[in-house]
Amino acid sequence: MAELLTIGELSARSGVAPSALRFYEKLGLIHSTRTGGNQRRYERTELRRVSFIRISAQVGIPLETIKEALASLPANRTPTRADWARLSRNWRGHLDEQIALLERLRDTLTGCIGCGCLSLRSCTLANTADRLASRGPGPVILTDPPTAAPSTAAPLTAESE
């Protein structure tokens, strides 16, 4: 019989909190068996599945997408190296978008992000009369950058507030 891990052992080895493991199980992302005392036991192979979930979620892949990917595996088994390569190729576009968003965040967070707060002193220059509201809700400069900057105003810093 394969070595079975308690939820505490799986948590310690994977770096994922027991509450998250129970949540993953509730979503059908991982599977356990139960002892006579109704305690969870996990096959050691679930470690790979949890690691796959953890790293995928850390790079911004939604849990529903991860679930679909894991469900696409034969017999709901843990992913192999070839499976990971195939799945990650399918996520390349999403990852490229995440990278671009992080770069925009890094490069523009000290300036107007188009949120509509108009609290930065020069935001009246960067977003006069909240004209960016026509592009939608939220920080539109970060989430939907224009092809050209909204103004030539100098980037805003905490000192210019």
C-alpha distance (Angstrom), angle and dihedral (degrees) to the residues before:
residue distance angle dihedral
M1 . . .
A2 3.80 . .
E3 3.80 118.9 .
L4 3.79 109.4 -95.2
L5 3.79 123.4 -149.7
T6 3.78 127.9 -147.5
I7 3.78 117.7 -127.8
G8 3.81 88.5 -104.3
E9 3.80 91.8 53.4
L10 3.80 92.2 46.9
S11 3.80 89.4 48.4
A12 3.81 93.5 49.0
R13 3.80 93.5 47.6
S14 3.82 96.7 42.9
G15 3.80 99.2 38.1
V16 3.82 90.1 -128.2
A17 3.81 119.8 127.2
P18 3.81 117.1 -112.6
S19 3.82 89.4 -119.1
A20 3.81 89.6 57.6
L21 3.81 90.9 47.9
R22 3.80 90.2 52.8
F23 3.82 88.6 48.3
Y24 3.83 91.3 49.9
E25 3.78 89.1 50.1
K26 3.80 91.9 48.9
L27 3.83 88.3 53.2
G28 3.81 90.8 49.6
L29 3.81 93.9 -114.3
I30 3.81 93.6 122.3
H31 3.79 133.4 19.4
S32 3.78 136.2 -142.2
T33 3.75 138.8 -178.9
R34 3.79 123.3 -134.9
T35 3.77 130.7 -124.1
G36 3.79 123.2 -136.4
G37 3.81 86.5 -92.3
N38 3.85 90.1 53.5
Q39 3.82 93.8 -109.3
R40 3.79 118.0 148.7
R41 3.78 119.5 -110.3
Y42 3.78 123.4 -173.7
E43 3.77 129.7 -159.6
R44 3.80 112.1 -120.7
T45 3.81 88.6 -115.3
E46 3.82 88.0 70.0
L47 3.82 86.5 73.5
R48 3.80 89.8 72.3
R49 3.80 90.8 48.0
V50 3.81 91.9 50.2
S51 3.80 91.0 47.6
F52 3.80 89.8 49.8
I53 3.82 90.3 50.9
R54 3.79 93.1 45.2
I55 3.80 97.6 50.6
S56 3.80 92.5 41.5
A57 3.80 91.4 52.0
Q58 3.82 91.5 45.9
V59 3.79 90.9 58.6
G60 3.79 91.4 50.2
I61 3.79 104.1 -95.8
P62 3.83 107.7 148.0
L63 3.82 116.1 -119.1
E64 3.81 90.8 -119.9
T65 3.82 89.7 57.3
I66 3.81 90.3 47.3
K67 3.79 89.4 50.6
E68 3.81 91.2 51.6
A69 3.80 90.2 49.0
L70 3.80 93.3 50.0
A71 3.81 90.7 45.8
S72 3.81 88.7 55.1
L73 3.79 90.6 64.7
P74 3.80 118.0 98.3
A75 3.81 113.2 -93.4
N76 3.81 89.6 -5.4
R77 3.83 89.7 -80.1
T78 3.77 127.1 160.5
P79 3.80 115.2 -82.9
T80 3.80 120.5 -94.7
R81 3.79 124.5 -148.4
A82 3.82 89.6 -94.3
D83 3.82 90.8 50.2
W84 3.82 91.4 51.2
A85 3.81 90.5 49.8
R86 3.82 91.2 51.1
L87 3.79 94.3 45.1
S88 3.80 94.3 45.2
R89 3.82 90.9 50.4
N90 3.79 87.6 56.5
W91 3.83 89.5 52.2
R92 3.80 96.5 47.7
G93 3.82 94.2 101.2
H94 3.80 91.6 50.5
L95 3.79 91.0 48.1
D96 3.81 91.5 48.9
E97 3.83 89.0 53.1
Q98 3.82 90.4 49.7
I99 3.81 91.0 50.4
A100 3.80 91.3 49.5
L101 3.82 90.8 49.4
L102 3.80 91.6 50.2
E103 3.80 90.7 49.6
R104 3.82 90.9 50.5
L105 3.78 90.0 48.1
R106 3.79 91.4 50.6
D107 3.78 93.0 46.8
T108 3.82 101.2 41.3
L109 3.78 110.1 25.9
T110 3.80 92.7 100.1
G111 3.80 89.9 56.9
C112 3.77 136.0 51.8
I113 3.80 110.1 -50.3
G114 3.80 94.6 -175.4
C115 3.80 96.7 -109.3
G116 3.81 93.9 138.2
C117 3.81 97.0 -121.5
L118 3.83 92.0 119.0
S119 3.81 87.8 -162.3
L120 3.77 98.5 128.5
R121 3.81 112.3 88.3
S122 3.75 95.7 -124.6
C123 3.78 94.1 40.2
T124 3.79 85.6 97.0
L125 3.79 83.8 66.8
A126 3.79 96.4 41.7
N127 3.79 98.2 40.1
T128 3.81 107.6 14.3
A129 3.81 112.7 -169.5
D130 3.81 87.9 -4.1
R131 3.80 90.9 -77.4
L132 3.81 89.8 165.8
A133 3.81 88.9 69.4
S134 3.79 87.6 83.2
R135 3.83 87.8 68.3
G136 3.80 92.3 60.7
P137 3.78 141.4 -93.9
G138 3.78 127.8 -40.0
P139 3.80 131.2 19.1
V140 3.80 95.1 -22.0
I141 3.79 95.4 176.1
L142 3.79 88.8 61.5
T143 3.79 100.2 36.4
D144 3.81 99.3 37.2
P145 3.79 108.9 18.1
P146 3.80 118.1 -162.5
T147 3.78 120.3 -125.0
A148 3.80 87.2 -112.7
A149 3.78 129.7 32.5
P150 3.83 114.7 -93.7
S151 3.78 90.8 -120.4
T152 3.74 142.7 -8.2
A153 3.79 91.9 -116.6
A154 3.78 114.4 134.3
P155 3.82 114.5 -97.9
L156 3.76 111.8 -87.0
T157 3.76 120.5 -118.9
A158 3.76 133.8 -169.7
E159 3.82 87.8 -99.4
S160 3.82 92.5 58.8
E161 3.82 94.5 55.7
